[in-house]
Amino acid sequence: MAATQFLNTAQGRRIAYHHQTGSGPTVVFLGGLKSDMEGTKAVHLEAWAKARGQSFLRFDYSGHGESSGTFEEGCIGDWHQDTVAAITELTTGPLLVVGSSMGGWQALLLAKAMPERIQGMVTIAAAPDFTEDGYWASFTPEQKAELKTRGFVELPSDYMEPYRISKRMIEDGRSHLVLRDRLELPFPVRCLQGTADTAVSTDTALRLLQHASCADMRLNLVKDGDHRFSDDACLALIEASVAELL
C-alpha cells in the first residue's frame, strides 16, 4: 500500500491523504464523524477505482485518523475547510463525491462551495444538520446546562468510546446548516440508506430528498441495512451507484 501523504493547509492543519491518479472524474470519499480514511468503504472503493484506472482521493479531516489536531477541537466548519483544501490542492477537473454519514453533510457543503466541479454525488446514510437536529434537539436541559458550563457533553456511541461534543461544534454547526435554505444540487445524486440504521433515520434521508432542488435525485432504501453499510451487498450497491454516475 502506498505511504500516507500530507497536505499543510492555510489554516495550519496537516491533512493526511491517499491520492490515486487515473482517469477523471476523481472519486472523492468523505468519511463520517470520528471515522478515518482506513474505513471499509473508503478502502474498498479505492481498490474498485484502481481496478478501473479511476482517479481517487481519500483523506482524514483534522482531528481524525493521521491528520493533526484532536477531535474535540474540531467542528463542521473546520472539516469543510479541510475538504475544500484537499480537493483544491490535490485534484483537478470534475469530481464524483461520495459522502458517508457526516461526510454526506460535507458533500452538500461542497456542493454549495464549488457546484461547478461536481459531476455527481452519492451519499451513504447522509447526516446533514445533525449537530442541531440530532444533538441539540435531543439534549436534556441538564445537558444544555453542562454544555454551557463545561464546554462539552459526552454522548454514548454504538461503535467506540463516547463522543465528546463541544459547545463550539454545536454553535459552528448552526452556521453550516443545509436543510433550512434552498439547496441546489445541479447534478445527479444517489442517496443510499439502511432501514435498520440507528444513527441516521430514514426520516432524515426523506427530508433531504424532499428539500433539495435536483432534477435527478433518487433514494435507495436497503431493508435491514445498518449505519456501517459495509457488508458485501451494500458495498456492491455503492459501486453500482458510483459507476452509474461516472
N, C-alpha and C positions, 0 to 999 in steps of 0.2 A: 504494500500500500504506500502511496506517495506520502511524503512528510507533510505535516501541517505547515502552512504558511501564515504570515501575519501581516495585517494592514494597520498602520497607525492613522487614526482619524483626526480631523481638525479639532475635535472635542477632547483630544488627548487620550483616547481609548485605544487599546490594542486588540484588534479583532482577529480571531483565529479562523482560517478558512481552508477549504479544498476547492480548487477550480480546475475542472477538466475541460481542455479545449476540444473543439469539434465544430460541426456544422450548427448553424443557428436555426431557430432561435435558441437562446440559452435558457435551459430549465433552471429555475432558482427555487430552492427549497427553503421555506421559512418555518422554523420549528416552533414548538409550543413553550409555554411558561415553565421554566426550570428544566426544560429538555435541552438536548445538545445535538450537534451535527453527527454524532455517532449513533443516533437512534435507528431503529429498524427501518422505518420508512425512508429516511434520508439516505442511508447506505444502500438499501435495496434499489431505490430509484436512480442513484448514481450508477450502480452496476448495469441497470437496464439502459440508461442513457449511453454509457460507454459502449455497450454492445451495438448500439445504433450509430455510434460515431457522433453523438449529440453533445454539444457544449452543456456543461452542468456546473452549478455553483451551490455549495452548502457552507454555512458558517455559523459561528456561535455569537449570539448577542453578548454585549458586555455583561459581566456577572454570571455568565453561563459557560459551561464546558471549559475550554482552554483560553478563553478571552480574559482580558484584565477586569478587575473590579469584583465586587460581590453582588449577589442577587438583591440583597436588602437595600443596596444603594440605588438600584435601578428603577425605571418606570417605563411606561409605554412610549413616551416621547423620546427617551434615550435610545430605546431599541429601534424606533423608527429612524432616528439619525444614523444608527449603525447600519440599518438596512439600506438606506439611501447611499451612504458612503461606500458600502461594499459593492453595490450594483454600479454606482457611478465610476468607481475606480477600477473595478475588475472585469466589467463586461461592456460590450458594445452591441448595438443593434437591438432587434426585438427580443422580448422576454416571454417565456411561459412560466408564470408564477404559481407555485404550489404552496399553499399555506395551511398548516395544521394547527388547530385549536387557537391559541393566541396568535400564531402565525397567520391565521385567517384574518384576524383584525389587522395585523401588519400588512397583509396583502391588500386589504381595502384602503389603508392609509397610503400605500404605494400607488394605488390606482388614482388617488386624489393628487398625489405629488407629481407623477410622471405618466399619465394615461397614454401618452403618445408612444411610449416604449413597449407597452404591454400588448401582446398578440392574443393572449388568452389566460384564463385563471382557473385553477382547480382548488377548491377548499375542502378540507377534511375536518369535520366537526368544528367549523369556524366559530369563534367565540368573540364577536365584536361587542364592545362596550361592557365587558364582563366586570370591570372594576366597579362600575356604577350599578348595573342591573343584576349582577351576581353578588359581589361582595357587599357593597354599601347597602343595597336593598335588603340584604338578609342579616345585617349586623343588628344585634340587640342594642338597646340603649346603653347597656354596660360596656359592650364592645366599642360603641361610638365614643363613649367617655374615655375608655382606655386608649383609643387611637389618639385622642386629643392630649391626654396627659403623658402617655409613654411614647407616643410617636409611632406605635405599631401594635398590631394584634397578631396572634398566632392562630392559624386555621389548620385543622387536621387534613391530611391528604390520603387518598386511597393508594398512592403509588410510592411515597417516600416520606421523609421526615416532614413535620408541619411546615406550612408556608408562613413566613413572617411577612405580613402585608403592612407596608408603611403608609403613614399619612400622606407622604409625598406621592406614592403610587396612586392613591385614591384621588388626590387633588389634580395631579397631572392627567389622569385618565379622563377627567371631565373636559379637558381642552382638546381631546382627541376622539371624541365620540363620533360615530359614523351613522348611527341609526336615528338621529334627530333631524338632520337636514337632508336635502336632496343628495342622493348618492348615484352618480353617473358611472356606469360600467360600460364603456363603448367598445366592448369586445366580448366574445363568448365566454360564459362562465359555467362550470360544472361543480355543483356542491354535493359532497358525499357526507352521509350522516348515519350512524348506527342507532337503532331504536332502543338499544339497551345501554346507551351512553349515560352514565350517572354524573358526568362533569358538565356536559353541554346537552341541553334538551332538544328534542325535535321542534319544540316551540321556537327556539332561537333560530334554527335553520329556516323555518317557515317565515319568521319575522323578516329575516334577511331577504328571502326570496320575494316577499311582498313589498318590501321597502325599496329595494334597488331599482333603478331605471336601467334596464338592459334588454336588448332585442333578442338575445339568445342565451337564456339562463335556465338551467334545469337542476332539480334537486333529486338525488337518488338516495332513497332510504333503504338501508340494509337491515333486515329483520334480525334482531338479537345481536347486532354489531355493537361492540363496546367502544370506549373512548380511545383505546390504543389503535384500533382499526388497522391491525398489522398481522392478522392471520393470512394464510395463503390466498383465500378468496378476496379479501379486502385489498391486499397488495396487487392482485391481478386487476381489480377494478380501478385502482389508482393508475396503473399502467395504461389501461384502456382509455381512461379519461384524458390523460396527458397525450397519448398517441392521437386521439381524435382531434384535439385542438392543435397539434403540431401539423 
